[in-house]
Amino acid sequence: MQSEQENKVLELNDIFEYDIVSVLDMEHGGVDVERLSKVIASHASEGWRLVTTFANEIGHNSTMSDIEGVSVGINSTSDQNVLIFERCVRRYNRGNTK
């Protein structure tokens, strides 16, 4: 149960909600720009704004092939791109200062 003081503090502030979305890199380690764009556009259409984003390294991919004596290797880093969105669910009425 919230105290009267806590309720007053809540009444004097905007209230926000947050959503966290994770988008993995493509198999070759590149950022999936198309998927990121779709996630951001979808959230924006629902009133969300992108607050911050960061990449969380989740591993390294390494493949090696040997074709007729020629070795080819591919190395890439896989990241989890974390997007944090926010939207206001209640605005404080700043005109009402009783």
Residue pairs with C-beta under 8 A, 6 or more apart in sequence:
2 10
11 92
12 92
13 92
14 88
14 90
14 91
14 92
15 88
15 89
15 90
16 86
16 87
16 88
16 89
17 86
17 87
17 89
18 51
18 84
18 85
18 86
19 43
19 48
19 84
19 85
19 86
20 82
20 83
20 84
20 85
21 39
21 43
21 82
21 83
21 85
22 80
22 81
22 82
22 83
23 32
23 35
23 36
23 39
23 80
23 81
23 83
24 32
24 58
24 78
24 79
24 80
24 81
25 31
25 32
25 76
25 77
25 78
25 79
25 80
25 81
26 32
27 61
28 61
28 74
28 76
29 61
29 76
29 77
29 78
29 79
30 76
31 79
31 81
32 81
36 81
36 83
39 83
40 50
40 83
43 50
43 85
44 50
46 87
47 87
48 85
48 86
48 87
49 85
49 86
49 87
50 83
50 84
50 85
51 84
51 85
51 86
52 84
53 81
53 82
53 83
53 84
54 81
54 82
55 79
55 80
55 81
55 82
56 79
56 80
56 81
56 82
57 77
57 78
57 79
57 80
58 78
58 79
58 80
59 77
59 78
60 75
60 76
60 77
60 78
61 74
61 75
61 76
61 77
61 78
62 73
62 74
62 75
63 73
63 74
64 71
64 72
64 73
65 71
65 72
65 73
66 72
